[in-house]
Amino acid sequence: MKKKVTIYDIAKELNITAATVSRALNNNPNISQATRELVLKTASKMNYEQNKLALALKSGKSNNVGVIVPRIDSNFFGSVIRGIEEELNPHGYHVIICQTDGLEEKEASNIEALLNSQVDGILISTSSSDIMIFDRVLKKEVPLIFFDRTKNIKKVSSVTINDFEAGYKATDHLIQTGCSKIAHFSGDLNIEIFKDRFLGYKQALLDNGIDYIEDYVIPTKSSIEAGKSNILKLLNLENPPHAVFSSSDFAALGAIKELRKLNIRIPEDFSVVGFSNEPFTRFMELPITTIDQFPLEMGKHTAKVFLEQINNNSKTRIEKKVVLDPELIIRKSSKK
């Protein structure tokens, strides 16, 4: 392996001290312009690369920001990351992306790796049920901003949509189209966003004088297969529903596939509403009614909150709660 060039090699080549080389490379005002140019030219010729981690330790700034998401192969999280990058790149920041697969231990490992890499901030959509996992971030005073999936931690900022309102809008829309027996594919109700969507669903039923039926609520993974199997569970009930509001577009797609396989007409006999406005929902033969979460805007807002925090000269940590309004996009899967 070829030996890395150091400032001592440059100093030896130019017959000057390593301290002078270091000052020249770091634009120290006490170094003349001629010396600086000579050092930079020699460093380039010798293929010298500065140790970014050492510089970060010395300056306290790496210009790297960690972004942690449950899944990278999702249009929603991909769009959030794009929004974050578009906002941070003009300010000289680079993004390091980590994926947890929804696993708490993997999230803890990612956080530790990012802290060891001296990131200037961590932006996260959490899968953790334990807030203690964030203690080390807070103790190191590294800016921590939640987006989408959040935790309620004092003096920690977050960017979300109003998931309660989203659940309410989706359910109320089904009621206004004439549905009274409405099921819900919930996510993991231990995660706040899925709990809020469920509570919005439940409140819409209550406000419209419709009984809440516990059997109509099924925790469902965000997958086509989960949607297929769980729609069959609903159809096999003694008193089956004739509509479903799904917390996932993928599960909604699975439900539609299975319903059509059984020759159940959509939306004449059964209505479906999804969540997230994934690209496939608008391009299908039967476009899916869904909730738009505006992920690009969520990413941009998350980055802006980070910039506010990092540029805050006071020692007081900023706590900012940004809540975006969801939009119901009505398409053929529920439009009677």
GUTITOR-261502 format. One record per residue (C-alpha): x, y, z. Coordinates in Angstrom, 3 decimals. Example, Ala and Ser with C-alpha at 12.3 -4.5 7.8 and 13.67 -1.06 7.14 Angstrom:
<atoms>
12.300,-4.500,7.800 .
13.670,-1.060,7.140 .
</atoms>
This chain:
<atoms>
0.000,0.000,0.000 .
1.338,3.421,-0.968 .
2.342,5.558,2.017 .
0.176,8.623,2.615 .
1.865,11.998,2.195 .
1.990,14.022,5.437 .
2.754,17.652,6.252 .
6.192,16.447,7.370 .
6.906,15.180,3.837 .
5.912,18.563,2.375 .
8.045,20.354,4.987 .
11.055,18.183,4.097 .
10.543,18.825,0.363 .
10.460,22.620,0.905 .
12.982,22.717,3.764 .
10.531,24.500,6.086 .
8.870,23.495,9.368 .
5.769,21.277,9.551 .
4.091,24.051,11.572 .
4.571,26.467,8.646 .
3.070,23.904,6.240 .
0.075,23.410,8.562 .
-0.522,27.159,8.869 .
-0.279,27.621,5.094 .
-2.761,24.811,4.409 .
-5.201,26.327,6.920 .
-4.902,29.898,5.560 .
-3.253,31.327,8.651 .
-2.925,35.125,8.169 .
0.635,35.059,9.573 .
1.840,33.145,6.486 .
2.804,35.150,3.390 .
0.880,34.718,0.155 .
4.025,33.451,-1.622 .
4.658,30.750,1.005 .
0.992,29.724,1.003 .
0.955,29.334,-2.795 .
4.216,27.363,-2.757 .
2.920,24.986,-0.070 .
-0.410,24.451,-1.869 .
1.354,23.821,-5.171 .
3.754,21.304,-3.574 .
0.911,19.606,-1.663 .
-1.027,19.175,-4.896 .
2.028,17.833,-6.746 .
2.678,15.294,-3.942 .
-1.050,14.262,-3.858 .
-1.432,15.337,-0.236 .
-4.892,14.889,1.303 .
-5.883,16.611,4.531 .
-7.212,14.413,7.319 .
-10.839,15.549,7.465 .
-11.509,13.825,10.790 .
-8.484,15.481,12.397 .
-9.630,18.854,11.066 .
-13.116,18.237,12.440 .
-11.715,17.360,15.865 .
-9.569,20.492,15.812 .
-12.186,22.926,14.523 .
-15.248,21.288,16.071 .
-16.931,21.278,12.629 .
-16.959,18.544,9.974 .
-19.565,19.981,7.578 .
-21.180,16.527,7.582 .
-24.761,15.887,8.709 .
-26.137,12.430,9.494 .
-29.601,11.471,8.226 .
-31.177,8.295,9.646 .
-34.270,6.728,8.042 .
-36.083,3.391,8.453 .
-35.889,2.634,4.706 .
-33.921,4.146,1.849 .
-35.908,2.298,-0.864 .
-38.993,4.406,-0.286 .
-40.110,7.350,-2.389 .
-41.149,9.194,0.773 .
-37.786,8.959,2.548 .
-35.883,9.403,-0.731 .
-37.752,12.686,-1.301 .
-37.120,13.833,2.293 .
-33.383,13.182,1.846 .
-33.422,15.082,-1.450 .
-35.059,18.070,0.271 .
-32.453,17.989,3.055 .
-29.579,17.866,0.552 .
-31.005,20.638,-1.630 .
-31.214,22.902,1.416 .
-27.855,21.991,3.026 .
-25.521,21.672,0.015 .
-25.458,25.433,-0.764 .
-24.266,25.931,2.840 .
-21.342,23.556,2.325 .
-22.781,20.545,4.149 .
-22.600,16.931,3.011 .
-25.150,14.287,3.998 .
-24.301,10.845,5.399 .
-27.313,8.515,5.022 .
-28.005,5.599,7.383 .
-30.806,2.999,7.260 .
-32.250,1.218,10.301 .
-34.732,-1.246,8.731 .
-36.957,-0.250,11.652 .
-34.581,-1.949,14.121 .
-33.810,-0.177,17.397 .
-30.356,-1.760,17.822 .
-29.389,-0.725,14.275 .
-30.557,2.826,14.990 .
-28.373,2.947,18.130 .
-25.413,1.656,16.109 .
-25.972,4.289,13.401 .
-26.130,7.076,15.973 .
-22.868,5.902,17.540 .
-21.135,5.707,14.140 .
-22.275,9.225,13.202 .
-21.111,10.674,16.523 .
-17.725,8.976,16.063 .
-17.547,10.594,12.622 .
-17.925,14.027,14.265 .
-21.109,14.968,12.364 .
-22.425,18.480,12.967 .
-25.999,17.256,13.428 .
-28.300,14.229,13.274 .
-31.641,14.395,11.443 .
-33.706,11.287,12.131 .
-36.990,9.513,11.487 .
-36.828,7.233,14.504 .
-37.870,3.612,14.920 .
-36.878,3.520,18.586 .
-39.326,3.089,21.447 .
-36.728,4.279,23.982 .
-35.709,7.944,24.262 .
-32.588,6.955,26.249 .
-30.978,6.077,22.918 .
-30.604,9.828,22.253 .
-28.901,10.685,25.561 .
-25.388,10.584,24.127 .
-26.385,12.916,21.271 .
-27.825,15.429,23.726 .
-24.866,15.177,26.113 .
-22.453,15.878,23.243 .
-24.664,18.875,22.331 .
-24.953,17.695,18.733 .
-28.105,19.200,17.153 .
-30.833,16.551,16.939 .
-33.902,17.095,14.753 .
-36.709,14.573,14.288 .
-38.779,14.363,11.104 .
-41.845,12.245,10.306 .
-41.398,9.677,13.129 .
-40.627,11.678,16.251 .
-40.103,11.487,19.995 .
-41.273,14.112,22.434 .
-37.983,15.211,24.035 .
-37.640,18.571,25.759 .
-35.708,21.155,23.717 .
-35.489,18.892,20.649 .
-37.033,20.140,17.393 .
-39.232,18.181,14.981 .
-40.851,18.449,11.555 .
-44.011,16.414,10.927 .
-47.340,16.531,9.175 .
-50.582,16.646,11.140 .
-51.159,12.873,11.131 .
-54.329,13.148,13.228 .
-55.866,15.512,10.665 .
-54.695,13.229,7.842 .
-56.440,10.213,9.406 .
-59.547,12.294,10.027 .
-59.663,13.652,6.442 .
-59.229,10.209,4.871 .
-61.971,8.632,7.005 .
-64.374,11.560,6.695 .
-63.971,11.449,2.908 .
-65.054,7.778,2.894 .
-68.037,8.636,5.095 .
-69.080,11.475,2.754 .
-69.070,9.038,-0.191 .
-71.610,6.870,1.662 .
-69.384,4.393,3.501 .
-70.378,3.539,7.076 .
-68.427,0.343,7.699 .
-64.834,1.529,7.426 .
-61.785,-0.528,8.399 .
-58.273,0.747,9.116 .
-54.886,-0.762,8.273 .
-52.902,0.831,11.080 .
-49.144,0.859,11.353 .
-47.392,0.026,14.621 .
-49.479,1.949,17.181 .
-46.398,2.313,19.405 .
-45.084,4.749,16.772 .
-46.632,8.181,17.239 .
-47.498,8.922,13.591 .
-49.471,5.688,13.222 .
-51.181,6.232,16.566 .
-52.229,9.750,15.474 .
-53.595,8.474,12.141 .
-55.610,5.843,14.032 .
-56.963,8.465,16.467 .
-57.976,10.686,13.533 .
-59.801,7.712,11.965 .
-61.574,6.967,15.246 .
-62.572,10.615,15.812 .
-64.054,10.931,12.317 .
-66.278,7.910,13.015 .
-67.365,9.376,16.350 .
-68.142,12.821,14.874 .
-70.321,11.210,12.205 .
-72.217,8.976,14.628 .
-70.630,5.732,13.400 .
-69.746,2.977,15.864 .
-66.067,2.113,16.278 .
-65.526,-1.632,15.701 .
-62.282,-2.977,17.118 .
-62.154,-5.912,14.645 .
-61.952,-3.415,11.785 .
-58.497,-2.171,12.909 .
-55.590,-4.399,11.859 .
-51.889,-3.508,12.428 .
-50.422,-3.825,8.935 .
-46.875,-3.636,7.608 .
-46.160,-1.305,4.700 .
-46.134,-4.034,2.055 .
-48.323,-5.366,-0.752 .
-48.397,-8.844,0.796 .
-49.600,-7.479,4.157 .
-52.404,-5.622,2.376 .
-53.441,-8.776,0.528 .
-53.594,-10.994,3.606 .
-55.300,-8.434,5.842 .
-58.040,-7.521,3.370 .
-58.980,-11.227,3.370 .
-59.184,-11.135,7.187 .
-61.633,-8.232,6.935 .
-63.749,-9.872,4.230 .
-64.021,-13.050,6.325 .
-65.521,-11.200,9.304 .
-69.178,-11.932,10.134 .
-69.961,-8.262,9.455 .
-67.310,-7.213,6.883 .
-66.562,-3.564,6.085 .
-67.002,-1.991,2.652 .
-64.092,0.477,2.844 .
-60.571,0.670,4.237 .
-58.286,3.560,5.126 .
-54.715,2.283,5.007 .
-51.720,3.971,6.696 .
-49.632,2.748,3.749 .
-50.046,3.032,-0.013 .
-48.329,-0.337,-0.433 .
-50.834,-2.093,1.823 .
-53.643,-0.255,-0.005 .
-52.266,-1.579,-3.318 .
-52.200,-5.119,-1.894 .
-55.829,-4.761,-0.812 .
-56.868,-3.548,-4.280 .
-55.073,-6.443,-5.996 .
-56.858,-8.989,-3.789 .
-60.267,-7.300,-4.128 .
-60.002,-7.301,-7.923 .
-58.903,-10.931,-7.876 .
-62.182,-11.670,-6.050 .
-64.118,-9.598,-8.640 .
-65.131,-7.047,-6.006 .
-65.756,-3.752,-7.778 .
-63.790,-0.690,-6.629 .
-65.190,1.749,-5.583 .
-68.756,0.541,-6.280 .
-68.588,-2.323,-3.762 .
-65.460,-1.443,-1.782 .
-63.527,1.829,-1.398 .
-59.817,2.183,-0.625 .
-57.746,5.138,0.636 .
-53.970,4.940,1.077 .
-51.315,7.149,2.628 .
-48.131,8.820,1.311 .
-48.932,9.563,-2.353 .
-46.334,7.114,-3.684 .
-45.747,7.658,-7.449 .
-47.498,4.403,-8.436 .
-50.786,5.584,-6.887 .
-51.460,8.043,-9.716 .
-50.276,5.918,-12.655 .
-52.276,2.749,-12.022 .
-55.261,1.682,-14.148 .
-57.231,2.373,-10.958 .
-55.499,5.411,-9.366 .
-55.530,5.340,-5.557 .
-56.960,8.038,-3.295 .
-54.226,8.948,-0.825 .
-52.778,11.504,1.600 .
-49.861,13.627,0.401 .
-47.216,14.179,3.122 .
-45.112,16.639,1.065 .
-41.794,14.846,1.766 .
-39.627,17.273,-0.234 .
-40.937,20.200,1.820 .
-40.517,18.153,5.007 .
-36.853,17.613,4.137 .
-36.285,21.299,3.382 .
-37.949,22.386,6.645 .
-35.869,19.841,8.602 .
-32.659,21.231,7.084 .
-33.740,24.816,7.813 .
-34.387,23.956,11.470 .
-30.889,22.416,11.658 .
-29.310,25.548,10.110 .
-31.163,27.774,12.592 .
-29.857,25.662,15.442 .
-26.248,25.428,14.230 .
-26.130,29.173,13.569 .
-27.668,30.054,16.917 .
-24.994,31.960,18.860 .
-26.726,31.667,22.210 .
-26.205,28.543,24.327 .
-29.957,28.019,24.599 .
-31.070,25.047,22.525 .
-33.861,25.907,20.087 .
-37.037,23.848,20.286 .
-39.118,24.230,17.161 .
-42.171,22.143,16.238 .
-43.010,22.458,12.529 .
-46.309,20.802,11.553 .
-47.217,20.636,7.855 .
-50.804,20.323,6.619 .
-51.639,17.038,4.832 .
-53.595,17.022,1.574 .
-56.222,14.460,0.588 .
-55.884,13.574,-3.104 .
-59.127,12.004,-4.329 .
-58.852,9.437,-7.129 .
-60.885,6.535,-8.566 .
-60.362,4.038,-5.702 .
-62.878,5.967,-3.593 .
-64.637,8.344,-5.992 .
-68.141,6.999,-6.481 .
</atoms>
